[in-house]
Amino acid sequence: MNATNGSRQVQKGNVQSATIKGLMESPAMQKKFGEVLKGKAKGFTTSVLNLVNSDSYLADAQPMSIITGAMVAATLDLQIDKNLGYAYLVPFNTKNKATGKWEKKANFVLGYKGYIQLAQRSGQYKSINLVTVYEGQVKSWNPLTEELDYDPNSRTSDKVIGYVGRFQLLNGFTKTTYWTWDEVEAHRIANNKDRDKKKLSGVWKTNYDAMAQKTVLRSLLSKWGILSIDMQTAVKSDETASVIDDSDELVKDPTVLDNVEEEDEPAKQEDESKDVPDNVNAETGEIRDGKTSDNSTVLDGFNEAMKDTAK
């Protein structure tokens, strides 16, 4: 990237950050977050603004998508903090169904710790556990009886061979699942939207264990656990672009084209006519380290949303 493009990116990021700050601190948005978080609203919105200011890639996303993602987290009463690992705002390149153009939008992404937090709040779980299994620690696994011969002291190497998830409800119901590393990989590949299905990128590349544990836990809880209203909202919103509709409800963004694949070559910033994203996560469209050519600022339809929130 040349100096001119770099300068444009910095200027754009500054404008976007200012726009997000203005929207987040507007009376209408402060009222909306206040209705959800009560006395914690000010601290929450401040933390979101600090996150945006410290992440240039997130700051480059459409401002209203950032606010909507933050609203999902606020509804679930989960802090958006990379260090805590409960929830994240992740920029994604998405293709608009109507225009066919690439747009960068922030999605709410629930961490595995967020799943545990929401499950615990239901008051129905006695225990929830996730374990990364290393070579030598598992002797046998019977998926029918859920009998797992696991010895944490029998580790023979640093090679990860699988993941165990287990929960017990207060009424005594217990469920255990064991995914081998190969099964996790098969799931990842099956849901990979990159043309090279086996390619590791994004969070799967930087923190494979966290994504694998989340995959196992989400499957375990959604199939066998007690899902509170908050948990159902979390499962529905996880890794999904959302918008606030005319009834002030969080719904899936109808403009986002599903099953977006990564293009082989990045588009140049000067050429906005090319139907190619700069850098899309091989998993689901997440923005990787790099710059984009998206020049959008505020989500179309924001004025309509503001009309409702200002009432």
C-alpha positions, 0 to 999 in steps of 0.5 A: 500500500502506498502512502496516499492510500495509507493516509486515506485509510487513516482519515477514513478511520478518523471520520468513522470513529467520529461518526460512531461517537456521535451516534453512540452519544446521541440522546436517542441511543443513550436512551435505548441503551439506558432502557436495556442496561439501566445504570450501566449504560454509560460505562458500557457505551464508553467501553465500546467507543474505547474498543472502536478507537483501539481497533482500526479495522473495527472502526472502519465498519459501518457505524450502525452495524457496530451499534447494533452489535453492541446492542446485542451484547447489551441485551445479553448483559455481556461486556465486549472486551477481547481480554474477557472473552465473553463477546466480540465485535468482529468486522466482516466483509459482506455482499449486499443482496440488492447492490451486489457491492461489498460492505464492511459490517461489524457482527456480534460474536459470542465467545465460549465464555459467553455461552457459559455465562448465559447458561449459568445465569439460567440457574439450571446448571450445576456445572459446565466444563470444557477440556482440551484433550492431549495425546494419551489422555483418552483411552476410550469413548463410547458415544452411546453410553457416554462413558469416557476413559479420561486421565489428565495425568496420562498426557504423552505429548503436546498434540491435541487429539480432541475436546470434551464438553460436559454439563450437569443440571441441578435435577441431575441430568448430565450430558457429555460429548467428545469430539475428536480433532478430526471431527472438529476439523470436519465441522470447520471445513464443512462450514468454511466459505473459502474456496480452499476449504482446508485453509486456516485463517482468522480466529481459527488460525490465531486461537484454534482451541477457543473456536473448537471449544466454542463449537463443541459447547454450542452443539452440546448446549443447543441440543441437550441444554436448557436454553433461556430466552437470553441463550436463544437470542445469543445462539440466533445472533452469534456471528450474524449481521443484525439490524434493529427493525421498525419494532425495535427488535433485533433481526437478521440483516436482510441485505446480507448475502449468505455464503460469501466466498473469498476472492483470489485477488484483493481489490485496489482501493481506487477501483470500487467497481470490482466485485471483490473484497480486500481481505475476507476471513476464510471462515465466514467473511471476517476481516483479516489484518489488512485494509479494505476498499469499502467507503460506506459510512452510515448504514442506509436506513439509520434515519428510520431507526433513529425516528423510532428510538427518538420517540 
